[in-house]
Amino acid sequence: FCASTGSNSTSSKGLAGRRVSQAGNRKLSRKAIVSYEEILTEVQGRVGIITMNRPDKLNAMNARMDYEIRDQIADWNADESIGAIVWTGAGRGFCAGADISRFEASVQGENLDNVVPRPAQSWIDMIKTAKPVIAAINGVSIGEGLTRTLPCDVRVASDTARLSFRFLRVGLTPEVASTHYAVYLIGLGRTLELMLTGELLPADEAFRIGLVNHIYPTNQLLEKAVELAGAIADNPNWNLAKVKHLVHQDYLEHDIDKVLADESKIFRESQGRDAHKEALLAFREKRAPNFH
């Protein structure tokens, strides 16, 4: 997948595996000089775009791609000019799961610690604390290629996407806390059916049951995902981070008084910040607030 660049930004080629769009005199991240092998990156306005770039392998996840995605997200987390991230895939697949070569050593009797994916909790913790992440599922999304999207803040899909928890078909079991996230997204019964059968779910059915938020024509998916990410990124970074923190901290909390206390504490903090003062001033001046 590649993005069309808006009229007020120009695209410049970086080193191999890098694409950077500049808006005005935006200061480039330090990572603009780094070459990635398995992903492409681009910036449109306040939105960072990561494209997995192994189309011949349907973007199957290997250790280097995993590292590069994490590395770029960490960089943008520290960049105040980035407000949200879109994560997608090149070609006809989003991600066909883990590269099977990562597991081949296990059947040869080698140490499993050397071939299993990185600890799932580290991916989850990273997504929880990252700038808002939109997974733009542009094609097949299978196994790890699906479970990694579940902790993301928003999932959108092309109308040709196909999604599957296909672990049992390869003699494995679900990971990345998907047995937790899927239940809260689509319910216990649907989770069990999809995980036990490995059914390949069409995009419209994934939307109907709530596994994805929106579906778009394939040729509009990235544009729509960036548009949605831009609407998110227009908001103040501090407030975006606090909303994510509150939701992840309290969505399983049964003590409503604690939830109210947590919200009240952050609400009071937000009242004293510059973003709120700017919003009040903009209201008086009958204009849109400028938070950045």
C-alpha positions in Angstrom: 0.0 0.0 0.0 1.3 3.5 -0.6 -0.2 6.8 0.4 -1.2 9.7 -1.9 0.4 12.8 -0.6 -1.7 15.9 0.0 -1.2 19.1 -2.0 0.5 20.9 0.9 3.2 18.3 1.4 6.0 17.1 -0.7 7.4 13.6 -0.7 11.2 13.0 -0.6 13.0 9.8 -0.9 15.2 8.8 2.0 17.6 5.9 2.3 16.4 2.4 1.2 13.2 1.4 3.0 12.4 5.0 4.1 9.9 7.5 2.8 9.4 10.9 4.5 6.8 13.4 3.6 7.5 16.9 4.8 4.9 19.6 5.6 6.4 23.0 5.5 9.7 23.2 7.5 8.9 20.3 9.7 12.0 19.1 11.5 12.8 15.5 10.6 13.1 12.8 13.2 16.6 11.5 13.9 15.4 8.2 12.3 15.1 10.0 8.9 18.7 9.0 8.4 18.2 5.3 9.3 17.7 2.6 6.7 15.0 -0.1 7.4 15.0 -3.3 5.4 11.5 -4.7 6.1 9.3 -1.6 6.5 8.6 1.7 4.8 7.8 4.8 6.7 6.2 8.1 5.8 4.9 11.2 7.5 1.8 13.1 6.4 1.1 16.1 8.5 0.9 14.8 12.1 0.4 11.2 11.1 3.2 8.6 10.8 2.7 5.7 8.5 4.4 2.3 8.8 4.1 -0.1 5.9 5.3 -3.7 6.3 7.2 -4.3 3.1 7.6 -8.1 2.5 4.8 -8.3 -0.1 6.2 -11.5 -1.7 5.7 -13.2 1.8 2.4 -11.5 2.4 4.3 -9.5 5.0 4.8 -12.5 7.3 6.4 -11.3 10.5 10.1 -12.0 11.1 12.4 -10.8 13.8 13.8 -7.9 11.8 10.4 -6.6 10.8 9.2 -6.9 14.4 12.2 -4.9 15.6 11.8 -2.2 12.9 8.2 -1.6 13.7 8.9 -1.3 17.4 11.9 1.0 16.7 9.9 3.4 14.5 6.9 3.5 16.9 9.3 4.3 19.8 10.8 7.1 17.7 7.5 8.6 16.9 6.4 8.3 20.5 9.2 10.7 21.4 8.3 13.1 18.6 5.9 15.8 19.6 5.1 16.6 15.9 3.5 13.1 15.5 0.0 12.7 16.9 -1.1 9.3 15.6 0.3 6.3 13.7 -1.2 4.2 10.8 0.2 0.6 10.4 -0.5 -1.2 7.2 1.0 -3.7 4.7 2.4 -3.5 1.1 0.8 -5.6 -1.6 -2.3 -7.8 -1.2 -1.6 -8.9 2.4 -1.6 -7.1 5.7 0.3 -9.8 7.5 0.0 -13.6 7.0 1.2 -14.3 10.5 4.7 -15.3 11.7 7.3 -16.3 9.2 7.2 -20.0 9.6 11.0 -20.2 9.4 11.0 -18.7 12.9 9.5 -22.0 14.2 11.3 -24.6 12.0 14.1 -25.0 14.5 11.7 -26.3 17.1 11.0 -29.5 15.2 14.7 -30.0 15.0 14.9 -30.1 18.8 16.5 -26.7 19.2 15.7 -24.5 22.2 12.2 -23.0 21.7 13.3 -19.8 23.4 15.2 -19.0 20.3 12.3 -19.3 17.9 9.1 -18.1 19.6 8.0 -14.4 19.0 9.1 -11.7 21.3 7.2 -11.7 24.6 3.6 -10.7 23.8 3.4 -8.4 26.9 6.1 -6.1 25.5 4.1 -5.6 22.3 0.9 -4.9 24.3 2.7 -2.5 26.7 4.2 -0.7 23.7 0.8 -0.2 22.0 -0.8 0.8 25.3 1.7 3.7 25.8 2.1 4.6 22.1 0.6 7.4 20.2 -2.8 6.2 19.0 -2.3 3.4 16.5 -4.7 2.6 13.6 -4.2 -0.8 12.0 -5.2 -0.5 8.4 -5.8 -4.1 7.4 -5.4 -4.1 3.6 -5.6 -7.8 2.9 -5.1 -11.2 4.6 -4.6 -10.9 8.3 -3.9 -14.3 9.8 -2.6 -15.6 13.1 -0.1 -13.2 14.6 -1.0 -10.8 11.8 -4.5 -10.5 13.4 -3.7 -10.9 17.1 -1.2 -8.0 17.0 -4.0 -5.7 15.7 -6.3 -6.4 18.7 -4.5 -4.1 21.2 -4.4 -1.3 18.6 -6.7 1.7 19.2 -8.6 1.3 16.0 -8.8 -1.3 13.3 -10.0 -0.6 9.8 -10.1 -3.0 6.8 -10.3 -3.0 3.1 -13.4 -4.7 1.6 -11.1 -7.5 0.3 -9.5 -8.2 3.7 -9.8 -11.7 5.2 -9.1 -12.3 8.9 -8.4 -15.5 10.8 -7.2 -16.9 14.1 -5.6 -19.8 12.2 -3.3 -21.1 14.9 -4.8 -24.6 15.3 -4.4 -25.3 11.6 -0.6 -25.1 12.1 -0.6 -26.9 15.4 -0.2 -23.8 17.5 -2.4 -21.8 20.0 -3.3 -18.1 20.1 -1.0 -15.5 21.6 -0.6 -11.8 22.1 -3.3 -12.0 24.8 -5.8 -12.5 21.9 -8.0 -14.8 24.1 -8.5 -11.7 26.3 -8.9 -8.9 23.7 -11.1 -10.9 21.3 -13.6 -11.7 24.0 -14.0 -8.0 24.9 -14.2 -7.0 21.2 -16.6 -9.7 19.8 -17.8 -11.8 22.8 -17.0 -15.2 24.2 -19.1 -17.3 21.8 -17.7 -15.7 18.6 -14.1 -15.8 19.9 -14.3 -19.5 20.6 -15.9 -20.3 17.3 -13.4 -18.3 15.3 -10.4 -19.7 17.3 -11.6 -23.3 17.3 -12.4 -23.4 13.6 -9.8 -21.1 12.2 -12.5 -19.7 9.9 -11.3 -17.1 7.3 -13.6 -14.2 8.1 -14.6 -11.7 5.2 -14.2 -8.0 6.0 -18.0 -7.3 6.0 -18.5 -10.0 8.7 -15.5 -8.8 10.7 -17.2 -5.3 10.7 -20.6 -6.7 11.6 -19.3 -8.5 14.7 -17.1 -5.6 15.8 -13.7 -7.0 15.0 -12.9 -3.9 12.8 -14.4 -0.4 13.2 -14.8 0.5 9.5 -14.4 -1.1 6.1 -13.4 0.8 2.9 -12.8 0.1 -0.7 -9.3 -1.3 -1.1 -8.1 1.7 -3.1 -9.4 4.1 -0.4 -8.2 2.3 2.7 -5.0 4.1 3.4 -6.4 7.5 2.6 -9.3 6.9 5.0 -7.0 5.5 7.7 -4.8 8.6 7.4 -7.8 10.9 7.5 -9.1 9.2 10.7 -5.6 9.3 12.2 -5.4 13.0 11.3 -8.6 13.8 13.1 -7.2 12.0 16.2 -3.8 13.7 15.8 -5.3 17.2 15.8 -6.0 16.8 19.5 -3.4 17.6 22.2 -0.8 14.9 22.7 -1.0 14.9 26.5 -4.8 14.5 26.4 -4.6 11.7 23.9 -2.1 9.8 26.1 -4.3 10.3 29.2 -7.4 9.0 27.4 -5.6 5.9 26.4 -4.2 5.5 29.9 -7.6 5.8 31.5 -9.3 3.4 29.1 -6.6 0.7 29.4 -6.4 1.2 33.2 -10.1 1.0 34.0 -12.0 -0.9 31.3 -11.8 -4.0 33.5 -12.4 -2.1 36.7 -15.6 -3.1 38.5 -15.3 -0.4 41.2 -17.1 2.6 39.6 -16.0 4.9 42.4 -12.3 4.2 41.5 -13.0 4.9 37.8 -14.7 8.2 38.7 -11.7 9.1 41.0 -9.2 8.3 38.2 -11.1 10.3 35.7 -11.6 13.3 38.1 -7.9 13.4 38.8 -6.9 13.6 35.2 -9.8 16.0 34.4 -8.5 18.4 37.0 -5.0 18.2 35.6 -6.3 18.9 32.1 -8.1 22.1 33.3 -4.8 23.7 34.1 -3.0 22.9 30.9 -2.4 25.2 27.9 -4.6 23.1 25.6 -7.7 23.8 27.7 -6.8 27.5 27.8 -6.4 27.6 24.0 -9.7 25.9 23.6 -11.5 28.5 25.8 -9.7 31.3 23.9 -10.7 29.8 20.5 -14.3 29.5 21.7 -14.4 33.2 22.6 -12.7 34.2 19.3 -15.1 32.0 17.3 -12.3 29.9 15.7 -10.9 26.4 15.8 -8.4 25.7 18.5 -4.8 25.3 17.5 -3.1 22.8 19.9 0.2 22.4 18.0 
